[in-house]
Amino acid sequence: MTTTPISAVEKTKVELAPGWAKFVTVVSAIAIVLHLFLRWFVSSSKMQMDLPLYIALALGGVPLLVVLIRKLWARELGSDFLAGASIVTAVLLREYLVATIVLLMFSGGGALEAFATRRASRVLEALAKRMPALAHRRTGQGLTDIRVGDIAVGDTLVVLPHEICPVDGIVIEGRGSMNEAYLTGEPFEVEKAPGSAVLSGALNGESLLTIQAEKQATDSRYARIMRVMEETQQRRPRLRRLGDMLGAWYTPLAVGIAVVAWVLSGSVERFLAVLVIATPCPLLIAIPVAVIGAVSLSARRGIIIKNPAVLEQIDSCRTFIFDKTGTLTYGKPALTRIVCAPGFSESEVLASAASIERYSKHPLAAAIVEAAKQRGCEVLAVSQVHEPPGEGLRGTVNGREVFLTGRGKISTGKFDLPPIEPGLECLVFIDGKFAALFGFEDAPRSDSRVFVTHLSPRHQVTRVILVSGDREAEVRSLAEKVGIQIAYGARTPEEKVELVRSETERAKSVFIGDGINDAPAMQAATVGIAFGHENDITSEAADAVVLERSLGKVDELIHIGRRMRKIALESAVGGMVLSAVGMALAAAGWLPPIGGAVAQELIDLAAVLNAVRVALPFGDLRDF
């Protein structure tokens, strides 16, 4: 599958490649050293002394000039305009050393920015690498390897041990298990028997399974999730960076001062001197240094920053959207209540249910199997397992028909059912008769409510939303427990994406979740945060990965972003104020171009040293 890196998608503006910035930084630094060596230690002509500078300016300055012209044509006057104008003016005045120093400052800032900013996204690459290129089709002549794209509905396919299932289908021969963690987020093996559904992208266990394809590869669940993620990446807006916002007013001011100085004095050198001292290197260098410091501090706190822009954005997000299972809860539902109908005992119902649930992919299946194991229930013989999506689980257990489903899937008037109670539940039917109700509890995290309720007073969050694929009643029950007013249940991954997109259009948003089914929603939000590192796909899709499943770490991330933004602004604005003083001196004729370049380097040093404070240890990062 051909994927489009997010860096290419995001570049709706004209930008220079990160590799160019690194290359030019090295070339310009070498050129300056060679020039000074030839000037001070070797008796050379001016042509020979300036030759290294010519090469650096040709390699770095010309591409910069092309980009500058294109930006002007697109009416983009960013913080790099001053650097480009300074280089061009210096070259016209034959101040090649000044031009190369400015080029070094500019490209050095770009190299740091490239290091601090996320490179091309590997989300779709990671997804694509999981899918096999070939499938094994069974025909009358035996097994034939075919391309996955050539699989037709109804084909009989063999999935070998430890292979990835290529399409959605139904098991027709064999018994075994599949790991569907990449699709469901649930870290357990799902037993498979004839009649069991299999999903594309699932990892087969140690047994050979024969399946019948129910969908083509392009229509299977895994491919649909890939398409949603690709669409979301392409629609994701490019974040406006802090330096661009400051440069929007600083650049016209600096150019205006330089022009006035030139007009009043009649000296074009004053124009150059003002531009050189005005080159916004505190914007180009200090801000990336602050970002790098914040990324380092986050890593020491167990938070991996995949996209440094999250540090600029998270404190200004006013909508928080939570997934349910594993995010606000511990993600391990336990069977806590069994209500049996007359004529049925707990042990027989639990043994029958657990025996068939071994072949289910439903999150509650593991809880039923575990409860049966703890109570010493016998594992019974199972056949004819069938689990149509959203309809429940059917099968034959020791010759009896067993059916597990939700309350909303049956005609409740036919049966005398226990009253509805908050929490998770499922109904068990044996030979068409209501046998028992199983009640489950997926306990909220101990810090869920206190974290949720502190978002508004401490972080000015105006909307907190819970969204889940679980049934509406379960989702609303949890929402009440943790203090969330807005809750949506029974949502598919695609519906989650639409919800997140809609909320993000209203205000900047944070989505917190885990599991591959959350990955597209993370991409659609302004900031996506993943819990845990077990799922590579989710980790790649998220802007930040919290290695410890703790909402306190999310709060730490908010505070790190807030502190980084504060210090970055101090460095950038402070540097621009000092540059403004230098511009006044240059406009008055008291600071020549080469002096302006040296002064700008000192300003850069002060701004960078202040920005380094971001990485230094400081007090408690939580406020709840």
VOGU-3710 file (C-alpha; in Angstrom, 3 decimals, decimal comma):
1> mtttpisave> 0,000/0,000/0,000  1,342/3,423/-0,933  1,156/5,909/1,899  1,607/9,642/2,089  3,908/10,856/4,874  2,244/13,401/7,089  5,128/15,801/6,626  4,305/15,995/2,938  0,623/16,435/3,642  1,233/19,140/6,212
11> ktkvelapgw> 3,412/21,193/3,892  0,685/23,329/2,444  3,197/26,148/2,824  6,515/26,414/1,015  9,188/24,918/3,267  12,814/23,882/3,040  13,595/20,237/3,683  15,082/19,346/7,093  17,994/17,625/5,365  18,820/20,870/3,576
21> akfvtvvsai> 19,063/22,737/6,893  21,470/20,171/8,351  23,618/20,151/5,227  23,834/23,938/4,955  24,630/24,288/8,668  27,675/22,083/8,240  28,753/23,689/4,948  28,391/27,286/6,182  30,264/26,527/9,430  33,149/24,966/7,478
31> aivlhlflrw> 33,138/27,871/5,034  33,422/30,460/7,828  36,290/28,557/9,475  38,174/28,211/6,143  37,627/31,866/5,323  39,024/33,004/8,680  41,933/30,561/8,396  42,858/31,860/4,941  42,408/35,416/6,104  44,507/35,191/9,271
41> fvssskmqmd> 47,078/32,486/8,607  47,539/32,244/4,835  48,545/35,011/2,495  45,699/34,747/0,020  43,885/37,025/-2,347  40,397/38,235/-1,446  39,018/35,957/-4,141  40,680/32,929/-2,553  39,595/33,948/0,966  36,001/34,391/-0,117
51> lplyialalg> 35,819/31,221/-2,207  34,518/29,026/0,687  31,876/31,686/1,375  30,825/31,702/-2,302  30,341/27,937/-2,190  28,289/28,062/1,026  26,107/30,874/-0,281  25,590/29,110/-3,600  24,574/25,858/-1,924  22,483/27,404/0,842
61> gvpllvvlir> 21,589/30,927/-0,171  20,217/30,168/-3,644  17,640/27,593/-2,470  16,671/29,991/0,319  16,189/32,789/-2,211  13,952/30,562/-4,362  11,792/29,678/-1,368  11,693/33,316/-0,267  10,419/34,427/-3,668  7,762/31,718/-3,650
71> klwarelgsd> 6,655/32,735/-0,162  6,385/36,357/-1,207  4,337/35,269/-4,203  2,069/33,334/-1,802  1,886/36,405/0,476  3,621/34,639/3,336  5,833/36,966/5,353  7,228/34,677/8,058  10,042/34,965/10,549  12,563/33,638/8,007
81> flagasivta> 11,993/36,585/5,642  14,482/38,753/7,558  17,183/36,096/7,289  16,668/35,810/3,541  16,596/39,572/3,057  19,763/39,949/5,164  21,627/37,373/3,084  20,552/38,909/-0,214  21,446/42,452/0,913  24,818/41,356/2,286
91> vllreylvat> 25,684/39,606/-0,979  24,723/42,689/-2,992  27,025/44,756/-0,754  29,756/42,086/-1,054  29,632/41,431/2,700  30,017/37,706/2,123  31,147/36,863/5,659  28,085/38,603/7,098  25,849/36,766/4,634  27,354/33,397/5,552
101> ivllmfsggg> 27,042/34,049/9,304  23,354/34,858/8,838  22,978/31,719/6,713  24,604/29,685/9,501  22,233/31,136/12,100  19,212/30,505/9,905  20,098/26,960/8,832  21,196/26,061/12,375  17,782/27,055/13,650  16,161/25,016/10,896
111> aleafatrra> 18,276/21,974/11,774  17,246/22,229/15,426  13,620/22,643/14,379  13,860/19,527/12,213  15,314/17,596/15,141  12,591/18,795/17,511  9,665/18,306/15,137  8,115/15,018/14,140  9,307/13,608/10,858  7,177/11,729/8,368
121> srvlealakr> 4,517/9,721/10,156  5,107/5,955/10,285  1,502/5,159/11,204  0,403/3,902/7,807  3,737/2,213/7,183  3,365/0,280/10,434  -0,157/-0,725/9,458  0,832/-1,767/5,951  3,804/-3,843/7,162  1,501/-5,993/9,295
131> mpalahrrtg> -0,530/-7,176/6,324  0,750/-10,152/4,299  1,333/-9,749/0,583  0,230/-13,307/-0,210  -2,586/-15,596/0,909  -2,939/-19,386/0,582  -6,057/-20,343/-1,416  -7,265/-23,945/-1,277  -8,454/-25,393/-4,564  -8,998/-28,885/-5,930
141> qgltdirvgd> -5,331/-28,997/-6,883  -4,109/-28,039/-3,406  -2,792/-24,767/-1,995  -1,986/-21,868/-4,311  -0,347/-18,633/-3,245  -2,231/-15,573/-4,514  -1,918/-11,860/-3,957  -4,090/-10,614/-1,097  -5,699/-8,171/-3,506  -6,915/-11,113/-5,643
151> iavgdtlvvl> -8,916/-12,755/-2,841  -12,601/-13,093/-3,766  -15,594/-13,470/-1,486  -16,198/-17,171/-0,877  -12,589/-18,246/-1,393  -11,322/-20,969/0,923  -8,097/-19,795/2,517  -5,591/-21,443/4,827  -4,038/-19,349/7,584  -0,808/-21,003/8,716
161> pheicpvdgi> 0,438/-20,836/12,324  1,793/-17,406/13,314  0,526/-15,786/10,096  -1,567/-12,627/9,833  -5,158/-13,221/8,727  -5,507/-11,491/5,311  -9,307/-10,897/5,202  -12,441/-11,019/7,309  -13,975/-14,483/7,246  -15,416/-17,504/9,042
171> viegrgsmne> -13,504/-20,541/10,322  -14,675/-23,687/8,525  -11,968/-26,118/9,696  -9,587/-26,243/12,611  -9,409/-25,030/16,188  -6,952/-22,595/17,660  -6,626/-19,020/18,781  -5,892/-15,605/17,311  -4,408/-12,494/18,869  -6,687/-9,597/17,949
181> ayltgepfev> -4,976/-7,019/20,156  -4,084/-4,893/17,136  -7,768/-4,507/16,330  -9,566/-4,648/19,664  -6,962/-3,359/22,088  -7,644/-6,390/24,289  -4,400/-8,206/25,200  -5,729/-11,757/25,153  -5,962/-14,667/22,766  -9,380/-15,347/21,222
191> ekapgsavls> -10,227/-19,019/20,747  -11,405/-20,053/17,273  -13,529/-23,008/16,187  -15,699/-23,760/13,145  -18,217/-20,940/12,854  -16,026/-18,350/14,617  -15,488/-15,041/12,881  -11,928/-13,950/12,111  -10,735/-10,423/11,398  -8,094/-9,263/8,979
201> galngesllt> -4,955/-8,194/10,789  -5,331/-10,763/13,591  -2,271/-12,907/14,369  -2,915/-16,646/14,200  -1,669/-18,866/17,006  -0,056/-22,270/16,748  -2,817/-24,069/14,837  -3,622/-24,140/11,123  -7,052/-22,655/10,405  -9,106/-22,901/7,227
211> iqaekqatds> -11,394/-19,938/6,667  -13,913/-18,787/4,109  -13,448/-15,200/2,960  -16,511/-13,056/3,627  -15,018/-9,849/2,249  -12,316/-8,768/-0,141  -9,113/-7,430/1,408  -10,025/-3,853/0,487  -13,354/-4,146/2,318  -12,099/-5,931/5,420
221> ryarimrvme> -11,998/-4,290/8,817  -8,252/-3,712/8,867  -8,232/-2,021/5,463  -11,152/0,210/6,464  -9,263/1,411/9,532  -6,232/2,114/7,346  -8,358/4,216/4,986  -9,867/6,190/7,845  -6,403/6,917/9,228  -5,087/7,981/5,828
231> etqqrrprlr> -8,034/10,323/5,276  -7,614/11,777/8,757  -3,905/12,408/8,201  -4,546/14,190/4,927  -7,283/16,344/6,441  -5,291/17,236/9,530  -4,475/20,975/9,523  -0,910/22,174/9,823  -0,405/23,663/13,250  0,625/27,290/13,256
241> rlgdmlgawy> 3,891/27,431/15,122  4,747/29,869/17,893  7,607/31,401/15,901  5,321/32,127/12,951  2,853/33,954/15,187  5,540/36,156/16,705  7,249/36,689/13,367  3,993/37,901/11,801  4,364/41,305/13,481  8,130/41,354/14,189
251> tplavgiavv> 9,181/40,961/10,550  7,266/43,973/9,131  8,504/46,099/12,057  12,153/45,206/11,432  11,879/45,792/7,671  10,205/49,133/8,322  13,011/50,278/10,651  15,649/49,169/8,147  13,984/51,053/5,282  13,590/54,226/7,367
261> awvlsgsver> 17,262/54,067/8,407  18,300/53,694/4,764  16,093/56,547/3,548  17,104/58,971/6,297  20,825/58,213/6,165  21,200/57,386/2,485  23,435/54,459/3,527  22,438/51,000/2,394  24,876/49,575/4,967  22,571/50,792/7,729
271> flavlviatp> 19,752/48,892/6,039  21,919/45,745/6,125  23,059/46,345/9,723  19,452/46,636/10,905  18,404/43,445/9,065  21,370/41,490/10,448  20,732/42,452/14,079  17,016/41,872/13,484  17,444/38,317/12,170  15,016/36,446/14,439
281> cplliaipva> 17,322/33,687/15,610  15,709/33,628/19,082  12,620/32,502/17,165  14,563/30,093/14,952  16,792/28,587/17,663  15,558/29,302/21,201  12,060/27,935/20,603  13,298/24,594/19,170  15,764/24,333/22,069  12,890/24,834/24,521
291> vigavslsar> 10,925/22,155/22,687  13,851/19,725/22,836  14,179/20,399/26,569  10,490/19,685/27,099  10,723/16,474/25,058  13,665/15,378/27,237  11,863/16,242/30,481  8,758/14,387/29,305  10,813/11,290/28,517  12,276/11,310/32,024
301> rgiiiknpav> 8,704/11,417/33,339  7,635/8,408/31,246  5,936/10,422/28,488  7,149/9,911/24,921  6,542/12,932/22,684  5,946/11,813/19,106  4,939/15,247/17,810  6,588/18,232/19,569  3,751/20,502/18,415  1,650/18,871/21,156
311> leqidscrtf> 3,692/20,823/23,708  2,604/24,115/22,153  -1,020/23,057/21,783  -2,118/21,029/24,782  -2,498/23,839/27,303  -4,795/25,722/24,928  -7,102/22,739/24,273  -10,571/23,362/25,675  -12,207/19,995/24,852  -11,101/16,663/26,334
321> ifdktgtlty> -12,457/13,449/24,790  -11,912/10,136/26,583  -12,177/6,571/25,451  -13,736/4,345/28,118  -12,079/0,952/28,510  -8,481/1,122/29,668  -8,503/4,920/29,834  -10,964/5,942/32,542  -11,275/2,325/33,704  -8,682/-0,341/34,371
331> gkpaltrivc> -9,810/-2,234/31,268  -10,332/-5,533/33,117  -14,043/-6,212/33,666  -14,779/-8,836/36,306  -17,855/-11,032/36,668  -19,391/-9,816/39,936  -23,031/-10,959/39,785  -24,889/-14,058/38,551  -28,696/-14,062/38,720  -30,011/-17,492/37,726
341> apgfsesevl> -33,525/-18,284/36,534  -35,476/-21,049/38,312  -34,269/-24,504/37,297  -30,673/-23,431/36,557  -27,657/-23,439/38,861  -24,720/-21,021/38,826  -22,201/-23,793/38,208  -23,918/-25,290/35,165  -24,667/-21,920/33,563  -21,149/-20,605/34,201
351> asaasierys> -19,520/-23,805/32,906  -21,606/-23,714/29,705  -21,036/-19,995/29,155  -17,291/-20,161/29,822  -16,838/-23,153/27,506  -18,306/-21,267/24,558  -16,831/-17,891/25,496  -13,354/-19,318/24,954  -14,098/-18,830/21,259  -15,355/-15,268/21,560
361> khplaaaive> -13,588/-11,992/20,894  -15,929/-9,981/23,146  -14,184/-8,067/25,987  -16,450/-9,770/28,580  -15,460/-13,245/27,420  -12,201/-13,211/29,371  -14,059/-12,239/32,555  -16,454/-15,183/32,202  -13,646/-17,636/31,452  -11,627/-16,349/34,407
371> aakqrgcevl> -14,593/-16,587/36,788  -15,226/-20,193/35,697  -11,565/-21,041/36,200  -11,562/-19,569/39,716  -14,657/-21,596/40,633  -13,224/-24,807/39,194  -15,875/-25,243/36,478  -15,358/-28,030/33,968  -14,520/-27,159/30,364  -17,222/-28,731/28,205
381> avsqvheppg> -17,180/-29,838/24,557  -18,221/-27,108/22,123  -19,286/-27,173/18,465  -21,045/-24,989/15,880  -19,790/-21,704/17,306  -21,344/-18,714/15,589  -20,924/-15,030/16,478  -22,493/-12,616/13,960  -21,279/-9,059/14,692  -23,549/-7,328/17,190
391> eglrgtvngr> -25,933/-10,287/17,604  -24,338/-12,379/20,317  -22,577/-15,731/20,636  -24,201/-19,084/19,822  -22,954/-22,635/20,002  -23,618/-26,191/21,083  -22,207/-27,174/24,479  -22,549/-30,842/25,466  -25,491/-31,130/23,095  -27,337/-28,093/24,474
401> evfltgrgki> -27,863/-24,834/22,553  -26,231/-21,949/24,418  -26,787/-18,305/23,464  -25,183/-15,223/25,082  -26,307/-11,759/24,072  -27,269/-8,311/25,296  -30,660/-7,226/26,573  -31,259/-5,013/23,544  -30,891/-7,937/21,098  -33,934/-9,913/22,241
411> stgkfdlppi> -37,656/-9,415/22,649  -37,752/-8,869/26,413  -41,510/-9,447/26,606  -41,002/-13,162/26,039  -38,849/-13,641/29,120  -38,995/-12,774/32,800  -35,733/-10,869/33,111  -34,127/-9,248/36,164  -34,379/-5,436/36,331  -31,738/-3,326/34,595
421> epgleclvfi> -28,890/-2,213/36,832  -25,939/0,073/36,056  -22,836/-1,526/34,652  -22,027/-4,213/32,113  -24,267/-7,244/31,662  -25,081/-10,137/29,361  -27,901/-12,676/29,232  -27,435/-16,446/28,964  -30,006/-18,683/27,265  -29,871/-22,485/27,265
431> dgkfaalfgf> -32,078/-24,442/24,860  -34,095/-21,292/24,184  -34,825/-20,610/27,874  -33,512/-17,689/29,903  -30,888/-19,207/32,215  -29,016/-16,365/33,907  -27,924/-12,753/33,893  -24,221/-12,033/34,278  -23,285/-8,666/35,763  -19,796/-7,210/35,362
441> edaprsdsrv> -17,857/-4,295/36,728  -14,959/-2,524/35,054  -13,888/-0,317/37,927  -13,026/3,328/37,217  -9,430/4,290/37,857  -8,877/5,702/41,316  -7,826/9,049/39,837  -10,457/9,299/37,079  -13,008/11,478/38,866  -10,527/13,833/40,509
451> fvthlsprhq> -8,695/14,308/37,201  -11,872/14,966/35,229  -13,301/17,419/37,771  -10,087/19,429/37,998  -9,870/20,078/34,235  -12,300/22,987/34,218  -11,029/25,034/37,211  -7,340/24,329/36,648  -7,035/24,125/32,864  -10,057/26,088/31,580
461> vtrvilvsgd> -11,487/23,014/29,838  -15,077/23,749/28,771  -16,193/20,353/27,403  -15,366/16,862/28,703  -16,730/13,980/26,599  -16,757/10,192/27,008  -17,093/8,109/23,834  -17,026/4,323/23,585  -18,141/1,356/21,553  -19,856/-0,110/24,630
471> reaevrslae> -23,613/0,116/25,083  -25,105/3,484/25,949  -26,214/2,547/29,482  -22,728/1,329/30,447  -21,076/4,455/29,091  -23,491/6,798/30,858  -23,084/4,883/34,103  -19,324/5,373/34,016  -19,742/9,010/32,992  -21,805/9,664/36,121
481> kvgiqiayga> -19,212/7,970/38,330  -16,311/10,069/37,032  -18,146/13,381/36,659  -18,577/13,617/32,871  -21,765/15,248/31,572  -21,520/14,349/27,856  -21,348/10,649/26,940  -21,776/8,705/23,702  -22,040/4,906/23,521  -22,193/2,242/20,814
491> rtpeekvelv> -19,853/4,212/18,507  -17,720/2,538/15,842  -14,139/3,746/15,178  -15,431/5,622/12,120  -18,165/7,306/14,178  -15,588/8,238/16,815  -13,563/9,985/14,128  -16,560/12,014/12,958  -17,348/13,007/16,534  -13,772/14,087/17,206
501> rseteraksv> -13,617/16,032/13,937  -16,835/17,838/14,808  -15,614/18,748/18,287  -12,209/19,851/16,983  -13,904/22,269/14,586  -15,520/23,923/17,612  -12,395/24,109/19,779  -8,944/22,553/20,084  -9,318/19,028/21,403  -7,429/16,287/23,239
511> figdgindap> -8,329/12,623/22,642  -7,074/10,072/25,182  -7,378/6,357/24,476  -5,679/3,070/23,659  -6,141/0,273/21,148  -5,884/0,449/17,377  -9,576/1,333/17,146  -8,683/4,635/18,842  -5,849/5,494/16,446  -7,961/7,281/13,787
521> amqaatvgia> -9,676/9,396/16,454  -6,287/10,379/17,872  -5,246/11,559/14,442  -8,419/13,651/14,080  -7,947/15,496/17,389  -5,659/18,478/17,885  -3,700/16,364/20,371  -3,837/12,558/20,588  -2,565/10,804/23,725  -2,155/7,022/23,948
531> fghenditse> -1,945/5,002/27,158  0,650/2,261/27,258  3,213/1,193/24,684  2,033/-2,348/23,913  0,310/-1,308/20,686  2,752/-0,007/18,063  0,005/1,330/15,791  -1,612/3,430/18,492  1,768/4,698/19,638  2,624/5,873/16,135
541> aadavvlers> -0,778/7,525/15,677  -0,591/9,428/18,966  1,155/12,756/19,474  2,259/11,579/22,919  2,462/8,146/24,531  2,068/7,811/28,313  3,997/4,671/29,239  2,419/4,432/32,682  -1,362/4,083/32,525  -2,003/7,082/34,748
551> lgkvdelihi> -4,108/10,187/34,235  -1,640/11,980/36,475  0,898/11,665/33,666  -1,533/13,439/31,338  -1,669/16,290/33,846  2,131/16,368/33,931  2,169/16,667/30,145  -0,183/19,662/30,317  2,084/21,387/32,829  5,243/20,602/30,850
561> grrmrkiale> 3,631/22,138/27,765  2,523/25,209/29,709  5,990/25,727/31,205  7,702/25,185/27,862  5,492/27,752/26,173  6,153/30,291/28,948  9,942/29,883/28,788  9,955/29,805/24,985  8,042/33,090/24,928  10,488/34,585/27,427
571> savggmvlsa> 13,416/33,599/25,208  11,797/34,702/21,958  10,302/37,973/23,171  13,357/38,789/25,280  15,606/38,148/22,307  13,458/40,329/20,078  13,546/43,161/22,624  17,348/43,028/22,687  17,337/42,868/18,895  15,113/45,962/18,846
581> vgmalaaagw> 17,728/47,836/20,906  20,364/46,670/18,443  18,185/47,797/15,525  18,006/51,277/17,030  21,816/51,393/17,362  22,271/50,113/13,814  19,753/52,605/12,430  21,695/55,398/14,137  24,921/54,205/12,517  26,551/53,020/15,749
591> lppiggavaq> 26,533/49,329/14,840  28,073/48,088/11,534  26,848/44,898/9,804  29,616/42,647/11,151  29,058/44,074/14,631  25,355/43,363/14,238  26,114/39,734/13,366  28,301/39,362/16,468  25,716/41,091/18,675  23,004/38,823/17,300
601> elidlaavln> 25,079/35,777/18,232  25,327/37,058/21,826  21,568/37,608/21,903  21,086/34,083/20,575  23,315/32,712/23,332  21,288/34,454/26,036  18,003/33,268/24,536  19,224/29,684/24,209  20,588/29,549/27,769  17,206/30,674/29,042
611> avrvalpfgd> 15,444/28,094/26,852  17,622/25,325/28,295  15,853/25,858/31,646  12,908/23,905/30,283  14,825/20,638/30,711  15,944/21,365/34,279  14,194/19,518/37,137  11,538/21,385/39,045  8,727/20,688/41,526  5,595/18,605/41,365
621> lrdf> 3,968/18,765/37,932  0,468/17,776/39,052  -2,215/20,018/40,498  -4,804/17,430/41,563
//
